[in-house]
Amino acid sequence: MIYILIFISAVFINNVVLSQILGICPFLGVSKKIDTALGMGASVTFVMAIATAVTFLLMQYILIPLNLEFMQTISFILVIAALVQMVEIMLKKVSPALYQSLGVFLPLITTNCAVLGVAILVTKHEIYKDSLLQSVVYATSTAIGFGVALVIFAGIREQLNLANIPKAMKGMPIALITAGILAMIFIGFAGIV
């Protein structure tokens, strides 16, 4: 039951991009087409789940026992960058077709603050900080929530390109207004859990 609550909360209520404002750069930059939004969402889900597991273990078994908690942020950044590089190298050798489709998104994930933010949130949150499985479920759910918001936003932006919008509102102004309305919609799910 706890995993269902974690999933619903992370995807809909505490959506990382719409309520916590993490990962806004790829949210606005990669959301012009549904295809690219799906690719970015899948890439973030994969990297965020692995990065959270590795950073959780790093925190629990190296940083805390050695009293190096102050090194958390820099060590997490290095781990995420290394993981993205390893994933990129493995995809290039194992599945060149998948590498070609995700190749553009993998370097963007290194600088995605949502990946680092979730890794840090897991170590600070009372529920997740002692359980690797709950941490990974939370990270995966958060990444799925990021992907859902990204795909919905990309679909809306594709439709906005067909709409008759005043010249001053085209582009980023209407995108920001749409993101704000989408955030209010997701906040409406708060009564569920």
PATILUM-306457 format. One record per residue (C-alpha): chain; y, x, z; residue number from 1. Coordinates in Angstrom, 1 decimal. Each point is the difference from the previous one (the first is absolute). Layout:
BEGIN
<site><vexkol>A</vexkol><py>Y</py><px>X</px><pz>Z</pz><lonu>NUM</lonu></site>
...
This chain:
BEGIN
<site><vexkol>A</vexkol><py>0.0</py><px>0.0</px><pz>0.0</pz><lonu>1</lonu></site>
<site><vexkol>A</vexkol><py>2.4</py><px>2.8</px><pz>0.8</pz><lonu>2</lonu></site>
<site><vexkol>A</vexkol><py>-0.4</py><px>1.5</px><pz>-3.5</pz><lonu>3</lonu></site>
<site><vexkol>A</vexkol><py>0.9</py><px>-3.4</px><pz>-1.6</pz><lonu>4</lonu></site>
<site><vexkol>A</vexkol><py>3.1</py><px>-0.1</px><pz>2.2</pz><lonu>5</lonu></site>
<site><vexkol>A</vexkol><py>0.9</py><px>3.6</px><pz>-0.9</pz><lonu>6</lonu></site>
<site><vexkol>A</vexkol><py>-0.4</py><px>-0.9</px><pz>-3.7</pz><lonu>7</lonu></site>
<site><vexkol>A</vexkol><py>2.1</py><px>-3.1</px><pz>0.0</pz><lonu>8</lonu></site>
<site><vexkol>A</vexkol><py>2.7</py><px>1.6</px><pz>2.1</pz><lonu>9</lonu></site>
<site><vexkol>A</vexkol><py>0.2</py><px>3.1</px><pz>-2.1</pz><lonu>10</lonu></site>
<site><vexkol>A</vexkol><py>-0.1</py><px>-1.7</px><pz>-3.4</pz><lonu>11</lonu></site>
<site><vexkol>A</vexkol><py>2.3</py><px>-3.0</px><pz>0.6</pz><lonu>12</lonu></site>
<site><vexkol>A</vexkol><py>1.9</py><px>0.1</px><pz>3.3</pz><lonu>13</lonu></site>
<site><vexkol>A</vexkol><py>0.8</py><px>3.7</px><pz>0.5</pz><lonu>14</lonu></site>
<site><vexkol>A</vexkol><py>0.0</py><px>0.9</px><pz>-3.6</pz><lonu>15</lonu></site>
<site><vexkol>A</vexkol><py>0.9</py><px>3.6</px><pz>-0.2</pz><lonu>16</lonu></site>
<site><vexkol>A</vexkol><py>2.6</py><px>-0.3</px><pz>-2.8</pz><lonu>17</lonu></site>
<site><vexkol>A</vexkol><py>1.5</py><px>-3.4</px><pz>0.7</pz><lonu>18</lonu></site>
<site><vexkol>A</vexkol><py>0.2</py><px>0.0</px><pz>3.8</pz><lonu>19</lonu></site>
<site><vexkol>A</vexkol><py>-0.1</py><px>3.6</px><pz>1.0</pz><lonu>20</lonu></site>
<site><vexkol>A</vexkol><py>2.0</py><px>1.3</px><pz>-3.0</pz><lonu>21</lonu></site>
<site><vexkol>A</vexkol><py>-2.4</py><px>2.9</px><pz>-0.7</pz><lonu>22</lonu></site>
<site><vexkol>A</vexkol><py>-0.8</py><px>1.0</px><pz>-3.6</pz><lonu>23</lonu></site>
<site><vexkol>A</vexkol><py>3.1</py><px>-1.6</px><pz>-1.5</pz><lonu>24</lonu></site>
<site><vexkol>A</vexkol><py>0.4</py><px>2.6</px><pz>-2.7</pz><lonu>25</lonu></site>
<site><vexkol>A</vexkol><py>-3.3</py><px>-0.7</px><pz>-1.8</pz><lonu>26</lonu></site>
<site><vexkol>A</vexkol><py>0.4</py><px>-3.7</px><pz>0.8</pz><lonu>27</lonu></site>
<site><vexkol>A</vexkol><py>3.2</py><px>-0.1</px><pz>-2.1</pz><lonu>28</lonu></site>
<site><vexkol>A</vexkol><py>-0.8</py><px>2.8</px><pz>-2.4</pz><lonu>29</lonu></site>
<site><vexkol>A</vexkol><py>-3.6</py><px>-0.9</px><pz>-1.1</pz><lonu>30</lonu></site>
<site><vexkol>A</vexkol><py>0.4</py><px>-3.8</px><pz>0.1</pz><lonu>31</lonu></site>
<site><vexkol>A</vexkol><py>1.2</py><px>-0.6</px><pz>-3.6</pz><lonu>32</lonu></site>
<site><vexkol>A</vexkol><py>-3.5</py><px>-0.8</px><pz>-1.4</pz><lonu>33</lonu></site>
<site><vexkol>A</vexkol><py>-3.0</py><px>-1.5</px><pz>1.6</pz><lonu>34</lonu></site>
<site><vexkol>A</vexkol><py>-2.3</py><px>2.7</px><pz>-1.4</pz><lonu>35</lonu></site>
<site><vexkol>A</vexkol><py>1.9</py><px>2.9</px><pz>1.6</pz><lonu>36</lonu></site>
<site><vexkol>A</vexkol><py>0.2</py><px>-2.0</px><pz>3.2</pz><lonu>37</lonu></site>
<site><vexkol>A</vexkol><py>-3.8</py><px>-0.5</px><pz>0.1</pz><lonu>38</lonu></site>
<site><vexkol>A</vexkol><py>-0.5</py><px>3.7</px><pz>-0.6</pz><lonu>39</lonu></site>
<site><vexkol>A</vexkol><py>2.4</py><px>1.0</px><pz>2.7</pz><lonu>40</lonu></site>
<site><vexkol>A</vexkol><py>-1.5</py><px>-2.5</px><pz>2.4</pz><lonu>41</lonu></site>
<site><vexkol>A</vexkol><py>-3.5</py><px>1.3</px><pz>-0.5</pz><lonu>42</lonu></site>
<site><vexkol>A</vexkol><py>1.1</py><px>3.7</px><pz>0.3</pz><lonu>43</lonu></site>
<site><vexkol>A</vexkol><py>1.9</py><px>-0.7</px><pz>3.2</pz><lonu>44</lonu></site>
<site><vexkol>A</vexkol><py>-3.0</py><px>-1.9</px><pz>1.5</pz><lonu>45</lonu></site>
<site><vexkol>A</vexkol><py>-2.4</py><px>2.9</px><pz>-0.7</pz><lonu>46</lonu></site>
<site><vexkol>A</vexkol><py>2.3</py><px>2.7</px><pz>1.2</pz><lonu>47</lonu></site>
<site><vexkol>A</vexkol><py>1.3</py><px>-1.9</px><pz>3.1</pz><lonu>48</lonu></site>
<site><vexkol>A</vexkol><py>-3.5</py><px>-0.7</px><pz>1.2</pz><lonu>49</lonu></site>
<site><vexkol>A</vexkol><py>-1.1</py><px>3.6</px><pz>-0.3</pz><lonu>50</lonu></site>
<site><vexkol>A</vexkol><py>3.2</py><px>1.4</px><pz>1.3</pz><lonu>51</lonu></site>
<site><vexkol>A</vexkol><py>-0.1</py><px>-2.2</px><pz>3.1</pz><lonu>52</lonu></site>
<site><vexkol>A</vexkol><py>-3.6</py><px>1.0</px><pz>0.8</pz><lonu>53</lonu></site>
<site><vexkol>A</vexkol><py>0.8</py><px>3.7</px><pz>-0.4</pz><lonu>54</lonu></site>
<site><vexkol>A</vexkol><py>3.3</py><px>-0.1</px><pz>1.9</pz><lonu>55</lonu></site>
<site><vexkol>A</vexkol><py>-1.6</py><px>-2.1</px><pz>2.8</pz><lonu>56</lonu></site>
<site><vexkol>A</vexkol><py>-2.7</py><px>2.6</px><pz>0.4</pz><lonu>57</lonu></site>
<site><vexkol>A</vexkol><py>2.6</py><px>2.8</px><pz>-0.2</pz><lonu>58</lonu></site>
<site><vexkol>A</vexkol><py>2.0</py><px>-1.6</px><pz>2.8</pz><lonu>59</lonu></site>
<site><vexkol>A</vexkol><py>-2.9</py><px>-0.9</px><pz>2.3</pz><lonu>60</lonu></site>
<site><vexkol>A</vexkol><py>-1.9</py><px>3.3</px><pz>-0.3</pz><lonu>61</lonu></site>
<site><vexkol>A</vexkol><py>2.5</py><px>2.7</px><pz>-0.7</pz><lonu>62</lonu></site>
<site><vexkol>A</vexkol><py>3.6</py><px>-1.0</px><pz>0.7</pz><lonu>63</lonu></site>
<site><vexkol>A</vexkol><py>-0.5</py><px>-1.9</px><pz>3.3</pz><lonu>64</lonu></site>
<site><vexkol>A</vexkol><py>-2.5</py><px>2.5</px><pz>1.6</pz><lonu>65</lonu></site>
<site><vexkol>A</vexkol><py>2.2</py><px>2.9</px><pz>-0.9</pz><lonu>66</lonu></site>
<site><vexkol>A</vexkol><py>3.2</py><px>-1.7</px><pz>1.2</pz><lonu>67</lonu></site>
<site><vexkol>A</vexkol><py>1.5</py><px>0.2</px><pz>-3.6</pz><lonu>68</lonu></site>
<site><vexkol>A</vexkol><py>1.1</py><px>-3.6</px><pz>-0.3</pz><lonu>69</lonu></site>
<site><vexkol>A</vexkol><py>3.4</py><px>1.2</px><pz>-1.1</pz><lonu>70</lonu></site>
<site><vexkol>A</vexkol><py>-1.6</py><px>1.3</px><pz>-3.2</pz><lonu>71</lonu></site>
<site><vexkol>A</vexkol><py>-1.2</py><px>-3.4</px><pz>-1.0</pz><lonu>72</lonu></site>
<site><vexkol>A</vexkol><py>2.5</py><px>-0.8</px><pz>-2.8</pz><lonu>73</lonu></site>
<site><vexkol>A</vexkol><py>-0.2</py><px>3.3</px><pz>-1.7</pz><lonu>74</lonu></site>
<site><vexkol>A</vexkol><py>-3.8</py><px>0.3</px><pz>0.3</pz><lonu>75</lonu></site>
<site><vexkol>A</vexkol><py>-0.4</py><px>-3.6</px><pz>-1.3</pz><lonu>76</lonu></site>
<site><vexkol>A</vexkol><py>2.2</py><px>0.8</px><pz>-3.0</pz><lonu>77</lonu></site>
<site><vexkol>A</vexkol><py>-2.1</py><px>3.0</px><pz>-0.8</pz><lonu>78</lonu></site>
<site><vexkol>A</vexkol><py>-3.2</py><px>-2.0</px><pz>0.3</pz><lonu>79</lonu></site>
<site><vexkol>A</vexkol><py>1.3</py><px>-2.8</px><pz>-2.3</pz><lonu>80</lonu></site>
<site><vexkol>A</vexkol><py>1.2</py><px>2.5</px><pz>-2.6</pz><lonu>81</lonu></site>
<site><vexkol>A</vexkol><py>-3.3</py><px>1.9</px><pz>0.1</pz><lonu>82</lonu></site>
<site><vexkol>A</vexkol><py>-2.0</py><px>-3.2</px><pz>-0.2</pz><lonu>83</lonu></site>
<site><vexkol>A</vexkol><py>2.0</py><px>-1.3</px><pz>-3.0</pz><lonu>84</lonu></site>
<site><vexkol>A</vexkol><py>-0.6</py><px>3.4</px><pz>-1.7</pz><lonu>85</lonu></site>
<site><vexkol>A</vexkol><py>-3.7</py><px>-0.1</px><pz>0.7</pz><lonu>86</lonu></site>
<site><vexkol>A</vexkol><py>-0.3</py><px>-3.6</px><pz>-1.3</pz><lonu>87</lonu></site>
<site><vexkol>A</vexkol><py>1.9</py><px>1.0</px><pz>-3.1</pz><lonu>88</lonu></site>
<site><vexkol>A</vexkol><py>-2.3</py><px>3.0</px><pz>-0.7</pz><lonu>89</lonu></site>
<site><vexkol>A</vexkol><py>-3.2</py><px>-2.0</px><pz>0.7</pz><lonu>90</lonu></site>
<site><vexkol>A</vexkol><py>1.1</py><px>-2.9</px><pz>-2.3</pz><lonu>91</lonu></site>
<site><vexkol>A</vexkol><py>0.9</py><px>2.5</px><pz>-2.7</pz><lonu>92</lonu></site>
<site><vexkol>A</vexkol><py>-3.5</py><px>1.4</px><pz>0.0</pz><lonu>93</lonu></site>
<site><vexkol>A</vexkol><py>-2.1</py><px>-3.1</px><pz>0.9</pz><lonu>94</lonu></site>
<site><vexkol>A</vexkol><py>1.8</py><px>-2.7</px><pz>-1.9</pz><lonu>95</lonu></site>
<site><vexkol>A</vexkol><py>2.6</py><px>1.0</px><pz>-2.5</pz><lonu>96</lonu></site>
<site><vexkol>A</vexkol><py>0.6</py><px>-3.6</px><pz>-1.1</pz><lonu>97</lonu></site>
<site><vexkol>A</vexkol><py>0.8</py><px>-1.0</px><pz>3.6</pz><lonu>98</lonu></site>
<site><vexkol>A</vexkol><py>2.1</py><px>3.1</px><pz>0.4</pz><lonu>99</lonu></site>
<site><vexkol>A</vexkol><py>2.0</py><px>-0.9</px><pz>-3.1</pz><lonu>100</lonu></site>
<site><vexkol>A</vexkol><py>0.7</py><px>-3.5</px><pz>1.2</pz><lonu>101</lonu></site>
<site><vexkol>A</vexkol><py>0.9</py><px>1.1</px><pz>3.6</pz><lonu>102</lonu></site>
<site><vexkol>A</vexkol><py>1.4</py><px>3.4</px><pz>-0.9</pz><lonu>103</lonu></site>
<site><vexkol>A</vexkol><py>3.6</py><px>-1.1</px><pz>0.2</pz><lonu>104</lonu></site>
<site><vexkol>A</vexkol><py>-0.4</py><px>-1.7</px><pz>3.3</pz><lonu>105</lonu></site>
<site><vexkol>A</vexkol><py>-1.8</py><px>2.7</px><pz>2.0</pz><lonu>106</lonu></site>
<site><vexkol>A</vexkol><py>3.0</py><px>2.4</px><pz>0.3</pz><lonu>107</lonu></site>
<site><vexkol>A</vexkol><py>2.2</py><px>-3.0</px><pz>1.0</pz><lonu>108</lonu></site>
<site><vexkol>A</vexkol><py>-2.3</py><px>-0.7</px><pz>2.9</pz><lonu>109</lonu></site>
<site><vexkol>A</vexkol><py>0.7</py><px>3.4</px><pz>1.5</pz><lonu>110</lonu></site>
<site><vexkol>A</vexkol><py>3.6</py><px>-1.1</px><pz>0.6</pz><lonu>111</lonu></site>
<site><vexkol>A</vexkol><py>-0.8</py><px>-3.6</px><pz>0.9</pz><lonu>112</lonu></site>
<site><vexkol>A</vexkol><py>1.3</py><px>-0.4</px><pz>3.5</pz><lonu>113</lonu></site>
<site><vexkol>A</vexkol><py>-2.4</py><px>-3.0</px><pz>0.5</pz><lonu>114</lonu></site>
<site><vexkol>A</vexkol><py>-3.0</py><px>2.4</px><pz>0.1</pz><lonu>115</lonu></site>
<site><vexkol>A</vexkol><py>1.6</py><px>2.3</px><pz>2.6</pz><lonu>116</lonu></site>
<site><vexkol>A</vexkol><py>1.5</py><px>-3.0</px><pz>1.9</pz><lonu>117</lonu></site>
<site><vexkol>A</vexkol><py>-3.4</py><px>-1.7</px><pz>0.4</pz><lonu>118</lonu></site>
<site><vexkol>A</vexkol><py>-1.6</py><px>3.3</px><pz>1.1</pz><lonu>119</lonu></site>
<site><vexkol>A</vexkol><py>2.6</py><px>0.4</px><pz>2.7</pz><lonu>120</lonu></site>
<site><vexkol>A</vexkol><py>-0.1</py><px>-3.7</px><pz>1.0</pz><lonu>121</lonu></site>
<site><vexkol>A</vexkol><py>-3.8</py><px>0.2</px><pz>0.5</pz><lonu>122</lonu></site>
<site><vexkol>A</vexkol><py>0.5</py><px>2.8</px><pz>2.5</pz><lonu>123</lonu></site>
<site><vexkol>A</vexkol><py>2.7</py><px>-1.9</px><pz>1.9</pz><lonu>124</lonu></site>
<site><vexkol>A</vexkol><py>-1.4</py><px>-3.5</px><pz>0.1</pz><lonu>125</lonu></site>
<site><vexkol>A</vexkol><py>-2.1</py><px>-0.9</px><pz>3.1</pz><lonu>126</lonu></site>
<site><vexkol>A</vexkol><py>-2.6</py><px>-1.9</px><pz>-2.0</pz><lonu>127</lonu></site>
<site><vexkol>A</vexkol><py>-0.8</py><px>2.6</px><pz>-2.6</pz><lonu>128</lonu></site>
<site><vexkol>A</vexkol><py>0.6</py><px>3.3</px><pz>1.7</pz><lonu>129</lonu></site>
<site><vexkol>A</vexkol><py>-3.5</py><px>0.1</px><pz>1.6</pz><lonu>130</lonu></site>
<site><vexkol>A</vexkol><py>-2.1</py><px>-1.4</px><pz>-2.8</pz><lonu>131</lonu></site>
<site><vexkol>A</vexkol><py>-0.6</py><px>1.7</px><pz>-3.3</pz><lonu>132</lonu></site>
<site><vexkol>A</vexkol><py>-1.5</py><px>-3.1</px><pz>-1.6</pz><lonu>133</lonu></site>
<site><vexkol>A</vexkol><py>2.9</py><px>-2.2</px><pz>1.1</pz><lonu>134</lonu></site>
<site><vexkol>A</vexkol><py>2.4</py><px>2.6</px><pz>-1.3</pz><lonu>135</lonu></site>
<site><vexkol>A</vexkol><py>-1.6</py><px>0.2</px><pz>-3.4</pz><lonu>136</lonu></site>
<site><vexkol>A</vexkol><py>-0.2</py><px>-3.9</px><pz>-0.2</pz><lonu>137</lonu></site>
<site><vexkol>A</vexkol><py>3.7</py><px>-0.2</px><pz>0.9</pz><lonu>138</lonu></site>
<site><vexkol>A</vexkol><py>0.9</py><px>2.7</px><pz>-2.6</pz><lonu>139</lonu></site>
<site><vexkol>A</vexkol><py>-2.1</py><px>-1.6</px><pz>-2.7</pz><lonu>140</lonu></site>
<site><vexkol>A</vexkol><py>1.4</py><px>-3.4</px><pz>0.8</pz><lonu>141</lonu></site>
<site><vexkol>A</vexkol><py>3.5</py><px>1.4</px><pz>0.0</pz><lonu>142</lonu></site>
<site><vexkol>A</vexkol><py>-0.5</py><px>1.6</px><pz>-3.4</pz><lonu>143</lonu></site>
<site><vexkol>A</vexkol><py>-1.5</py><px>-3.3</px><pz>-1.4</pz><lonu>144</lonu></site>
<site><vexkol>A</vexkol><py>3.1</py><px>-1.8</px><pz>1.3</pz><lonu>145</lonu></site>
<site><vexkol>A</vexkol><py>2.2</py><px>2.6</px><pz>-1.7</pz><lonu>146</lonu></site>
<site><vexkol>A</vexkol><py>-2.0</py><px>-0.6</px><pz>-3.2</pz><lonu>147</lonu></site>
<site><vexkol>A</vexkol><py>0.3</py><px>-3.8</px><pz>0.3</pz><lonu>148</lonu></site>
<site><vexkol>A</vexkol><py>3.7</py><px>0.2</px><pz>0.6</pz><lonu>149</lonu></site>
<site><vexkol>A</vexkol><py>0.4</py><px>2.4</px><pz>-2.9</pz><lonu>150</lonu></site>
<site><vexkol>A</vexkol><py>-2.0</py><px>-2.1</px><pz>-2.5</pz><lonu>151</lonu></site>
<site><vexkol>A</vexkol><py>1.8</py><px>-3.2</px><pz>1.0</pz><lonu>152</lonu></site>
<site><vexkol>A</vexkol><py>3.4</py><px>1.7</px><pz>-0.3</pz><lonu>153</lonu></site>
<site><vexkol>A</vexkol><py>-1.0</py><px>1.5</px><pz>-3.4</pz><lonu>154</lonu></site>
<site><vexkol>A</vexkol><py>-1.0</py><px>-3.5</px><pz>-1.2</pz><lonu>155</lonu></site>
<site><vexkol>A</vexkol><py>3.3</py><px>-1.4</px><pz>1.1</pz><lonu>156</lonu></site>
<site><vexkol>A</vexkol><py>1.9</py><px>2.8</px><pz>-1.6</pz><lonu>157</lonu></site>
<site><vexkol>A</vexkol><py>-1.9</py><px>-0.5</px><pz>-3.3</pz><lonu>158</lonu></site>
<site><vexkol>A</vexkol><py>1.0</py><px>-3.7</px><pz>0.0</pz><lonu>159</lonu></site>
<site><vexkol>A</vexkol><py>3.6</py><px>0.9</px><pz>0.9</pz><lonu>160</lonu></site>
<site><vexkol>A</vexkol><py>0.2</py><px>2.1</px><pz>-3.2</pz><lonu>161</lonu></site>
<site><vexkol>A</vexkol><py>-0.5</py><px>-3.2</px><pz>-1.9</pz><lonu>162</lonu></site>
<site><vexkol>A</vexkol><py>2.5</py><px>-2.0</px><pz>2.0</pz><lonu>163</lonu></site>
<site><vexkol>A</vexkol><py>3.7</py><px>-0.5</px><pz>-0.8</pz><lonu>164</lonu></site>
<site><vexkol>A</vexkol><py>1.6</py><px>2.1</px><pz>2.7</pz><lonu>165</lonu></site>
<site><vexkol>A</vexkol><py>3.7</py><px>0.8</px><pz>0.2</pz><lonu>166</lonu></site>
<site><vexkol>A</vexkol><py>0.7</py><px>3.5</px><pz>-1.3</pz><lonu>167</lonu></site>
<site><vexkol>A</vexkol><py>1.3</py><px>1.3</px><pz>3.4</pz><lonu>168</lonu></site>
<site><vexkol>A</vexkol><py>-3.2</py><px>-1.1</px><pz>1.7</pz><lonu>169</lonu></site>
<site><vexkol>A</vexkol><py>-2.5</py><px>1.5</px><pz>-2.5</pz><lonu>170</lonu></site>
<site><vexkol>A</vexkol><py>-2.1</py><px>3.0</px><pz>1.2</pz><lonu>171</lonu></site>
<site><vexkol>A</vexkol><py>0.1</py><px>1.2</px><pz>3.5</pz><lonu>172</lonu></site>
<site><vexkol>A</vexkol><py>2.3</py><px>-2.8</px><pz>1.5</pz><lonu>173</lonu></site>
<site><vexkol>A</vexkol><py>-2.4</py><px>-2.8</px><pz>-0.9</pz><lonu>174</lonu></site>
<site><vexkol>A</vexkol><py>-2.9</py><px>2.2</px><pz>1.1</pz><lonu>175</lonu></site>
<site><vexkol>A</vexkol><py>1.5</py><px>0.5</px><pz>3.4</pz><lonu>176</lonu></site>
<site><vexkol>A</vexkol><py>0.7</py><px>-3.7</px><pz>0.5</pz><lonu>177</lonu></site>
<site><vexkol>A</vexkol><py>-3.5</py><px>-0.8</px><pz>-1.2</pz><lonu>178</lonu></site>
<site><vexkol>A</vexkol><py>-1.5</py><px>2.5</px><pz>2.5</pz><lonu>179</lonu></site>
<site><vexkol>A</vexkol><py>2.1</py><px>-1.6</px><pz>2.8</pz><lonu>180</lonu></site>
<site><vexkol>A</vexkol><py>-1.3</py><px>-3.4</px><pz>-0.9</pz><lonu>181</lonu></site>
<site><vexkol>A</vexkol><py>-3.6</py><px>1.3</px><pz>-0.2</pz><lonu>182</lonu></site>
<site><vexkol>A</vexkol><py>0.4</py><px>1.6</px><pz>3.4</pz><lonu>183</lonu></site>
<site><vexkol>A</vexkol><py>1.1</py><px>-3.4</px><pz>1.5</pz><lonu>184</lonu></site>
<site><vexkol>A</vexkol><py>-3.0</py><px>-1.6</px><pz>-1.5</pz><lonu>185</lonu></site>
<site><vexkol>A</vexkol><py>-2.3</py><px>2.5</px><pz>1.6</pz><lonu>186</lonu></site>
<site><vexkol>A</vexkol><py>1.7</py><px>-0.4</px><pz>3.3</pz><lonu>187</lonu></site>
<site><vexkol>A</vexkol><py>-1.0</py><px>-3.7</px><pz>-0.2</pz><lonu>188</lonu></site>
<site><vexkol>A</vexkol><py>-3.6</py><px>1.1</px><pz>0.5</pz><lonu>189</lonu></site>
<site><vexkol>A</vexkol><py>0.9</py><px>1.1</px><pz>3.6</pz><lonu>190</lonu></site>
<site><vexkol>A</vexkol><py>-1.2</py><px>-3.3</px><pz>1.4</pz><lonu>191</lonu></site>
<site><vexkol>A</vexkol><py>-3.5</py><px>0.6</px><pz>-1.2</pz><lonu>192</lonu></site>
<site><vexkol>A</vexkol><py>-1.0</py><px>2.7</px><pz>2.5</pz><lonu>193</lonu></site>
